[in-house]
Amino acid sequence: MSQNIKYLLVGVVTACLIFSGIEPFDRTTWILEVFPVLIGMPLLLWFDNKHKVTMLLFALACLHFLVLMYGGAYSYARTPLGFWLQDIFHFSRNPYDRIGHFMQGFVPAILAREVLLRSAKIQSRKYLFLLCVCVCLAVSASYELIEWAAALILGQGADEFLGTQGDPWDTQWDMFMALVGALTALLIASRRHDQQLEKLATPN
């Protein structure tokens, strides 16, 4: 049953990837934003085929892919969902990129947790929590370096990819949202994750 759900999720992500690539707001931005999907989805399928990842991780990864593709299709600063949230909560800017960076912490936290528990077999939950948070911050910092490199290479052509919307503290906000996402994931999803890991470890 869970494998059928995974196939369905792969189908949804694939369809949305194709749809998002039909006349996106900016083709360069779309390529930059969906590039992690083009790398991440094959890796996810390979790991699942080799080791059987938890349903929680698989579903969250697919959700993250959808967030990236939606942002790529419109550019993060112009997503309709972001404008709707801006109107509802009276934000000063389109907040969709904050959602993206929240997911950048939330999903890698579960990924790091799964890898560390299954491969490194860390026993201390305190160390596990700390390491997962550190991994997420490292991922966030690496992404900011990629954005910096894109800005240097593409110049003004990277404006849509950066999506700073004139905020001088955008980089710091991005990393803070990744931290909040990581902490949230570890606090609310660890028990469910443990249950699914236990099922994977139990022979059928």
C-alpha positions in Angstrom: 0.0 0.0 0.0 2.7 2.5 1.0 4.6 1.6 -2.2 1.6 2.5 -4.3 1.4 5.8 -2.5 5.0 6.5 -3.3 4.3 5.7 -7.0 1.4 8.2 -6.9 3.6 10.9 -5.3 6.2 10.4 -8.0 3.5 10.7 -10.7 2.3 13.9 -9.1 5.8 15.4 -8.9 6.6 14.5 -12.4 3.3 16.0 -13.8 3.8 19.2 -11.8 7.4 19.4 -13.0 6.3 19.3 -16.6 3.4 21.7 -15.9 5.7 24.2 -14.1 8.1 24.3 -17.1 5.4 25.4 -19.5 6.0 29.1 -20.0 7.4 29.9 -16.5 7.8 33.6 -15.5 11.6 33.4 -16.1 13.2 30.4 -17.7 16.6 30.8 -16.0 14.9 31.1 -12.6 12.8 28.0 -13.3 15.9 26.0 -14.1 17.8 27.2 -11.0 14.8 26.5 -8.8 13.9 23.0 -10.1 17.5 21.8 -10.4 17.3 20.3 -6.9 14.2 18.4 -8.0 16.0 17.0 -11.0 18.8 15.8 -8.7 16.8 14.9 -5.6 14.0 12.8 -7.2 16.3 10.3 -8.9 18.4 10.1 -5.7 15.2 9.6 -3.6 14.0 6.8 -5.9 17.5 5.2 -5.9 17.7 5.2 -2.1 14.2 3.9 -1.7 14.9 1.1 -4.1 18.1 0.2 -2.3 17.2 0.8 1.3 13.4 1.6 1.5 13.1 5.1 3.0 10.3 5.9 5.4 7.0 7.0 4.0 7.3 10.2 6.1 10.6 11.2 4.4 9.4 10.2 1.0 6.2 12.3 1.3 8.0 15.3 2.8 10.6 15.2 0.0 7.9 15.3 -2.6 6.2 18.1 -0.8 9.4 20.1 -0.8 9.8 19.4 -4.6 6.4 20.9 -5.2 7.3 24.0 -3.2 10.4 24.4 -5.3 8.6 23.9 -8.6 5.8 26.4 -7.7 8.4 29.0 -6.7 10.2 28.3 -9.9 7.2 28.6 -12.1 6.2 32.1 -10.8 9.5 33.2 -9.1 9.3 33.3 -5.4 8.5 37.0 -5.2 5.5 36.6 -7.5 3.7 33.5 -6.4 -0.1 33.9 -6.1 -0.1 32.0 -2.8 2.5 34.4 -1.4 0.4 37.4 -2.5 -2.7 35.9 -0.9 -0.8 35.4 2.4 0.6 38.9 2.1 -3.0 40.3 1.8 -4.4 38.1 4.6 -1.6 38.8 7.2 -0.7 42.3 5.9 2.9 41.4 5.3 5.2 44.0 3.8 6.4 41.5 1.1 5.5 38.3 -0.6 6.4 35.7 2.1 6.6 32.6 -0.2 10.4 32.4 0.0 10.1 32.1 3.8 8.0 29.0 3.2 10.6 27.6 0.9 13.4 28.1 3.4 11.3 26.7 6.2 11.0 23.6 4.1 14.7 23.7 3.5 15.1 23.1 7.2 12.1 20.8 7.8 12.8 18.2 5.2 16.6 17.9 5.6 16.1 17.5 9.3 14.1 14.3 8.7 16.5 13.2 6.0 19.5 13.7 8.3 17.7 12.0 11.1 17.0 8.9 9.0 20.5 8.7 7.7 22.1 9.1 11.1 19.8 6.6 12.8 20.1 4.0 10.1 23.8 4.4 9.1 25.6 6.0 12.0 23.2 4.4 14.6 23.6 7.3 17.0 22.2 6.3 20.4 22.1 9.7 22.2 18.9 11.6 21.2 20.5 14.9 22.3 23.4 14.5 20.0 21.1 13.3 17.2 19.0 16.4 17.7 22.0 18.7 17.6 23.6 17.0 14.6 20.3 17.2 12.6 20.0 20.9 13.3 23.7 21.5 12.3 23.2 19.6 9.1 20.2 21.8 8.2 22.1 25.0 9.0 24.9 23.7 6.8 22.5 23.0 4.0 21.0 26.4 4.3 24.4 28.1 4.4 25.5 26.1 1.3 22.3 27.2 -0.6 23.0 30.9 0.3 26.5 30.4 -1.2 25.0 29.0 -4.3 22.7 32.0 -4.5 25.7 34.3 -4.1 27.6 32.5 -6.8 24.6 32.7 -9.1 24.4 36.5 -8.5 28.1 36.9 -9.4 27.8 34.8 -12.5 24.4 36.0 -13.8 24.5 39.5 -12.5 21.0 41.2 -12.8 19.7 37.9 -14.3 19.8 36.3 -10.9 17.4 38.8 -9.3 14.4 36.6 -9.6 16.3 33.6 -8.3 17.5 35.6 -5.2 14.1 37.0 -4.5 15.4 39.4 -1.8 12.6 41.9 -2.6 14.9 44.7 -1.3 15.4 43.1 2.1 19.1 43.6 3.2 18.6 40.9 5.9 17.2 38.3 3.4 20.1 35.9 3.8 19.8 35.9 7.6 16.0 35.5 7.4 16.5 32.5 5.1 18.8 30.8 7.5 16.6 31.6 10.4 13.6 30.1 8.7 15.6 26.9 7.9 16.5 26.7 11.6 12.8 27.1 12.6 11.9 24.4 10.1 14.5 22.0 11.4 13.4 22.5 15.0 9.8 22.2 14.1 10.3 18.9 12.3 12.4 17.4 15.1 9.9 18.4 17.7 6.7 17.3 16.0 7.7 14.5 13.7 10.4 12.5 15.6 8.0 10.1 17.3 6.2 9.3 14.0 9.5 8.9 12.3 10.7 6.5 15.0 7.6 4.4 14.5 8.1 4.2 10.8 11.8 3.4 11.2 10.9 0.6 13.6 8.5 -0.9 11.0 11.3 -0.9 8.4 13.7 -2.6 10.8 11.1 -5.3 11.6 11.3 -8.3 9.1 8.0 -9.0 7.3 
